[in-house]
């Protein structure tokens, strides 16, 4: 079974990436992009906005599709994840819903965290993360 999910690549004016620490499986305790399942009848953009508000307290404007990945889940589920560029429109950063923590990180800061499998590779492949000290959005 395939489960459609979305995530957000949000880079602030200081070139830092928004990440959350998962509070529930899959990936409990690991850092990743904020996001989650698309609910029935929901567009990807609406799901991104809802998930970001729930997990980070931030309202966002959703932009272009940055990349897609498939990740295995429990019981033979495959998560079909579509990550979109987004910019902060309003709100104050605070973890919520299934996120234990939320923060802005530099590339070096992200490399120092325990991240979900494949996150660093995907960000590099999509040219979001380079060897520089800033993220590109």
C-alpha positions as a printed NumPy array, in Angstrom:
array([[ 0.   ,  0.   ,  0.   ],
       [ 1.224,  3.502, -0.872],
       [ 0.573,  6.419,  1.479],
       [ 0.892,  9.913,  0.016],
       [ 2.821, 12.335,  2.229],
       [ 4.22 , 15.844,  1.898],
       [ 7.073, 17.743,  3.469],
       [ 8.432, 21.277,  3.373],
       [11.857, 22.663,  2.588],
       [11.821, 25.997,  4.439],
       [14.96 , 28.143,  4.415],
       [15.095, 31.37 ,  6.434],
       [16.802, 34.66 ,  5.568],
       [19.953, 33.498,  7.369],
       [20.233, 30.409,  5.122],
       [19.117, 27.921,  7.782],
       [16.76 , 24.98 ,  7.206],
       [13.667, 24.265,  9.315],
       [13.698, 20.75 , 10.805],
       [11.653, 18.863, 13.384],
       [12.455, 15.957, 15.685],
       [ 9.837, 13.258, 15.228],
       [ 7.841, 12.465, 18.337],
       [ 6.167,  9.351, 16.94 ],
       [ 7.05 ,  6.424, 14.689],
       [ 8.231,  6.168, 12.039],
       [11.454,  7.974, 12.816],
       [10.691,  8.767, 16.469],
       [13.614, 10.766, 17.898],
       [15.133, 11.506, 14.482],
       [15.295, 14.891, 12.755],
       [13.576, 15.471,  9.427],
       [11.696, 17.984,  7.336],
       [ 8.3  , 18.911,  8.765],
       [ 5.395, 17.183,  7.049],
       [ 3.068, 14.233,  7.108],
       [ 0.211, 12.388,  5.441],
       [-2.099, 13.968,  2.902],
       [-5.685, 13.597,  4.118],
       [-8.453, 12.422,  1.759],
       [-9.599, 15.239, -0.528],
       [-6.638, 17.438,  0.434],
       [-4.262, 18.955, -2.111],
       [-0.526, 18.701, -1.533],
       [-0.308, 22.458, -0.889],
       [-3.118, 22.36 ,  1.678],
       [-1.484, 19.382,  3.405],
       [ 1.873, 21.198,  3.571],
       [ 0.239, 24.268,  5.127],
       [-1.701, 22.165,  7.669],
       [ 1.277, 20.003,  8.638],
       [ 3.604, 23.002,  9.077],
       [ 1.084, 24.799, 11.272],
       [ 0.543, 21.654, 13.379],
       [ 4.219, 20.694, 13.737],
       [ 5.941, 24.089, 13.922],
       [ 3.334, 26.775, 14.629],
       [ 4.306, 28.508, 11.374],
       [ 2.045, 29.516,  8.526],
       [ 3.701, 29.038,  5.139],
       [ 3.277, 29.857,  1.495],
       [ 3.885, 26.746, -0.602],
       [ 6.072, 26.934, -3.692],
       [ 7.488, 24.503, -6.236],
       [ 8.009, 20.78 , -5.853],
       [11.628, 20.268, -4.76 ],
       [11.778, 16.475, -4.954],
       [10.122, 13.149, -4.255],
       [11.209, 10.046, -2.372],
       [ 9.715,  6.693, -1.45 ],
       [10.398,  5.422,  2.061],
       [ 9.437,  2.036,  3.514],
       [ 7.029,  2.005,  6.416],
       [ 5.684, -0.577,  8.831],
       [ 3.605, -3.485,  7.563],
       [ 4.711, -3.164,  3.949],
       [ 3.528,  0.427,  3.579],
       [ 5.465,  2.695,  1.22 ],
       [ 5.413,  6.411,  1.979],
       [ 5.288,  8.432, -1.273],
       [ 6.754, 11.738, -0.04 ],
       [ 6.655, 14.965, -2.06 ],
       [ 8.711, 17.806, -0.61 ],
       [ 7.853, 21.387, -1.535],
       [ 9.691, 24.668, -1.114],
       [ 7.862, 26.925,  1.334],
       [ 8.368, 30.339,  2.891],
       [ 7.224, 31.475,  6.332],
       [ 4.224, 33.792,  6.202],
       [ 3.392, 34.086,  9.911],
       [ 3.569, 32.485, 13.333],
       [ 6.16 , 31.733, 15.989],
       [ 8.322, 28.612, 15.873],
       [ 7.244, 26.048, 18.47 ],
       [ 7.052, 22.257, 18.289],
       [ 3.586, 20.762, 18.237],
       [ 1.496, 17.763, 17.188],
       [ 3.918, 14.879, 16.573],
       [ 7.111, 16.984, 16.721],
       [ 9.161, 16.875, 19.942],
       [11.323, 19.802, 18.855],
       [11.613, 22.258, 15.964],
       [14.572, 24.422, 15.047],
       [16.484, 26.228, 12.336],
       [19.821, 24.594, 11.458],
       [22.832, 25.294,  9.292],
       [24.192, 22.532,  7.04 ],
       [26.845, 21.732,  9.676],
       [24.17 , 21.706, 12.364],
       [22.036, 19.295, 10.35 ],
       [24.975, 16.956,  9.749],
       [25.501, 16.82 , 13.538],
       [21.924, 15.642, 14.196],
       [20.534, 12.102, 14.012],
       [18.401, 12.415, 10.867],
       [15.885, 10.156,  9.177],
       [17.417,  7.697,  6.691],
       [18.157,  9.282,  3.326],
       [17.442, 12.889,  4.342],
       [20.958, 14.232,  3.78 ],
       [21.27 , 12.348,  0.475],
       [17.934, 13.693, -0.789],
       [18.756, 17.295,  0.19 ],
       [22.11 , 16.98 , -1.581],
       [20.583, 15.363, -4.697],
       [17.982, 18.145, -4.898],
       [20.735, 20.807, -4.537],
       [19.139, 22.098, -1.324],
       [22.242, 21.213,  0.671],
       [25.724, 21.839, -0.615],
       [29.14 , 22.025,  0.962],
       [28.598, 25.723,  1.698],
       [27.453, 27.096,  5.035],
       [23.96 , 27.945,  3.693],
       [21.021, 26.045,  2.325],
       [19.515, 26.944, -1.022],
       [15.729, 26.856, -1.164]])
